[in-house]
Amino acid sequence: MITWPNFVSQLFNGLASGALLALISSGLTIIYGTLGVLNLAHGAMFMLGGYAGYVAYHATGSFTIAVIVGAAFLIVVGGLLELVVVRHFYSRPPEDQLLVTFGIGIVIVELVRLGFGSLSKTVLPPSWAMGVTPMGFLIYPTYRIVVTVIAAAALAVLYLVLYRTRLGMIVRAGIEDSGMVGMLGINVYRVFMVVFGIGAMAAGFAGIINAPVVSLTPDMGDSILVETFVVVVIGGVGSFPGAILGGLISGEILSLTSMIDPAYSEVMLFAVMTLVLMLRPQGLLGMPSRE
Amino acid sequence: MLSHRPFLVEGLTALGLVAAPFILPHLGFAPNTVDQILVWGLFGIGFDILYGYTGLLSFGQSAFYGTGGFVAAYLLTNNLMSSVMLALVIGTIGAAIAGIAVGIVALRRTGIYFAMITVAIAEMFFFLENNPLSAWTGGENGLPGVPTPRFTLGHFSYHVGTGVSMYAFMAVFYFIGIVLALRIVRSPVGAIFSAIRDNPQRARAVGHAVGFYKLTAFVIAAAYAGFAGGLLGVLQGFMPPDAFTFDTSGQLVMQTAIGGGGTLFGPLLGATVWLYLRDFLQTTFHLGAAWKLVLGLVFVLLVCFLRRGLIGGLRDLAGLVAARRQPAIADTGPATDAGAALASVGPSRRRQEQPFSGPVLEARGITKSFGGIIANRNIDFAVEQGELRGIIGPNGAGKSTFFKMLTCEMAPSSGRIIFHGRDITGMNVDAVCQLGLTKSYQVNQLFARLTLRENIVIAALAERRGRFSLDLLRRIDRVPGLDMQVESTLALVGLGGRADVPVARLAYGEKRRLEIALALAASPSLLLLDEPLAGMSPQERAETVQLLKNIRRGRTLVVVEHDMDAVFELAERITVLHEGALLAEGTPGEIQRNSLVQEAYLGGVAAA
């Protein structure tokens, strides 16, 4: 039954999942934009963030610490991956990059499975964010609102880093032409390492704050990875604003379609992606020549 | 390359398939595992044609595996059909049709975009199977009760059961699959697939309709996947919904990479390693779920250090041994007496349908602007039949832009381009090449992983077969006239002695001559040469000038060149571009005396 409160609450749900998707996708897209590598282990990063938060939460009992520890852990993991493996693939064909990051994703998933088993784990939201919040004519789960706000804040921080700092300027210049940036005397490799770390952190951060909403399983990254692809294809690969726009659109499509019939929500998402591809192959905010 | 001996590979495959059920169980393979390996191997043959040969890495093959499997299983379990064979064929056709639809969308992009789109579309298939179509597909329960095949011939009837008869059933189809695939990769279409993998732009420029060939590879892969999916249902007596999952596509990609892409047998070997490790690690080492971790690590290491898979690694090893025995063959240098060669390569036979008078190529008022910058301004240009025209101009004069518009690599902002009296403005590069106009590039555009001869074969095939032809089962050496055309092109550019050397091992001057040979092999009536002498040593330069003198007989040539001595030596007429516009046109003598030209080049100093 479609009623006004129902519609508005689905709109909010779409905003919440859209903001999360935007956060994860922006990580994927800045890595691709800067390094030219499509990280197929990005879904595993999202999952790993959730588990890192879970461990920290159970050790300290503090949700805030869990978020900080989890995010810090992911930036280290991302940086190490770039240093140890990904760095050696910049000069190899893109297909090899896909293969190796795909393999890394499997290794991470299986390591987590080995450590935590296949059964799902749950993380409780912080006590102050439990329960529901009355919002005029509808009552909405408080934590969903919190997730939306945190994800939006994280995106804002990412925006500030990308567009208002020296590092961000180098990253954006690297997206245009990383070879030239190197020739200007900037140590591109160190920038690449940091960017990979930040990209992984974006996914991991989303994984932690999303943990109280869903339950954690080692395979949870797979479907997220696919949705992230759809987001960046819609928004334009390599475009940070595109990732945000694509994320919000995808979130709303998923949640509004599931209001009518949940069975079709994912199908609708892919149908929209196909439509975008036919009408604007470079994505809504992508540049035409970007391959 | 696969062996040149006829039927050697086919024979060895048959032998291996017969011997496998006797050998593998002793190595610890369960009989059912061996059957599964064959299904994965067959699934992988099509994928290898797509990825290993054509260079398109799809992470969405599960869509077709599932489609073929569920169509066949649905027909059989609902008693709509009693013949298992017929159901398998219909499933394959269904998968191929899905392949056409998906291919049209996914092939709009290349590289990582293509990979992402295939993943997303395959997920859509999974969700469709799982929810909206669950009344037909059983949703997450799949379709149980898929019957095993029964063959009837008169009074004799044979029922395929489990065990050896099931293995034989699978092995026969694997064999048919591999024989067909070998035919395909040895056909002209197979050669063009490899060319597309190496350099799609050049494959298009020599006259192949690259988009259609990519779609062909995609549909072939989908059909193989569909058939293998059908076999999976028959083998297990049950069609599982996980055929549609991302895991399935991922496993296929990994198995192919482990075994080695571009080999056809790589996926089979990869599946053997994969399934063996799965059984072995789980039962013998009691690793339980951790087997996949070991496998993932093995895979990552393999991608890092043995980039062409196990078969590729073995082949490199064999190549190292063979290279020690092979003496180097010296370059013969360009043919100075190329009369015989010229006669046979001469300009296009096919295309000169009617005698034509007037200019061969004409540009009428073409202008190109990029945003506010005008690169070419209102240029009028005409080349007569048999002429050798030089185009010169200082750096930034707009020569490259002008050239790109003449070959239709770039559309003019306004103006028309007329070739043989026909307006070609806005046509595709491959179609223009088919009309008899092609160019050699300033920066070499070669098919890097093929040999010199194979490179020329690709260009000659476009001339022999047209833009697109589906002769999937024809042997490449049965293309009429191909051999002669390739040999005479080789002789003409003086690379005959180096024909079987991979392009990567050629010297720069040789690559430069191959670059021209690629354009020549397409038998153009009008050949545009973009700085043919760029980066050459004095010796190579003299040889190439001689080569240009040889090839101009019977052809119309337009040469853009910075080497003034060469242009003034070769050209009959010279066109000078300056600041995007036509500055002067005339014989070399007239151009030399032209004060406007002197001013453009020397800033007016020499005018005095």
Contacts between the chains, C-beta under 8 A, distances in Angstrom:
chain1	res1	chain2	res2	distance
A	32	B	112	7.3
A	38	B	112	4.2
A	38	B	115	7.1
A	38	B	116	7.2
A	85	B	300	7.4
A	85	B	304	7.1
A	88	B	304	7.0
A	92	B	307	7.2
A	94	B	111	5.2
A	94	B	112	5.7
A	95	B	51	7.5
A	95	B	55	7.5
A	95	B	57	4.5
A	96	B	303	6.4
A	96	B	307	6.2
A	98	B	57	6.1
A	98	B	59	7.6
A	98	B	112	6.9
A	98	B	115	5.8
A	99	B	253	7.1
A	99	B	254	7.8
A	99	B	257	5.3
A	99	B	303	4.8
A	100	B	300	6.2
A	100	B	303	4.6
A	100	B	304	6.7
A	102	B	59	7.9
A	102	B	250	6.5
A	102	B	253	7.1
A	102	B	254	7.5
A	103	B	254	7.3
A	103	B	296	5.7
A	103	B	299	4.5
A	103	B	300	4.0
A	103	B	303	5.9
A	104	B	300	6.2
A	106	B	250	7.7
A	106	B	292	6.9
A	106	B	295	7.7
A	106	B	296	3.8
A	106	B	299	7.2
A	107	B	293	6.5
A	107	B	296	4.1
A	107	B	297	5.8
A	107	B	300	6.2
A	110	B	289	7.6
A	110	B	290	6.9
A	110	B	292	4.9
A	110	B	293	3.6
A	110	B	296	5.6
A	111	B	293	6.3
A	113	B	289	5.9
A	113	B	292	8.0
A	113	B	293	7.7
A	114	B	289	7.3
A	114	B	290	5.4
A	114	B	293	6.1
A	118	B	289	7.1
A	222	B	246	5.7
A	222	B	247	7.7
A	223	B	123	7.7
A	225	B	119	7.9
A	226	B	119	5.7
A	226	B	120	6.0
A	226	B	123	4.8
A	226	B	246	6.7
A	229	B	116	4.1
A	229	B	117	7.8
A	229	B	119	5.7
A	229	B	120	5.3
A	230	B	120	5.2
A	232	B	116	7.3
A	233	B	113	7.0
A	233	B	116	5.8
A	233	B	117	6.4
A	233	B	120	6.9
A	237	B	112	7.3
A	237	B	113	6.4
A	237	B	116	7.9
A	263	B	127	7.9
A	263	B	131	3.4
A	263	B	132	5.6
A	264	B	131	7.2
A	264	B	132	6.5
A	266	B	123	6.9
A	266	B	124	7.1
A	266	B	127	4.3
A	267	B	124	5.8
A	267	B	127	5.2
A	267	B	128	6.0
A	267	B	131	7.7
A	267	B	132	6.8
A	270	B	120	5.6
A	270	B	121	6.5
A	270	B	123	6.7
A	270	B	124	3.7
A	270	B	127	7.8
A	271	B	124	7.6
A	273	B	117	7.7
A	273	B	120	5.8
A	274	B	105	5.5
A	274	B	121	7.6
A	277	B	105	5.9
A	277	B	108	6.1
A	277	B	109	7.4
A	277	B	117	6.8
A	278	B	105	7.0
A	278	B	108	7.7
A	281	B	108	5.3
A	281	B	109	6.2
A	291	B	109	7.1
A	291	B	110	5.9
A	291	B	111	5.3
A	291	B	112	7.9
A	291	B	113	6.6
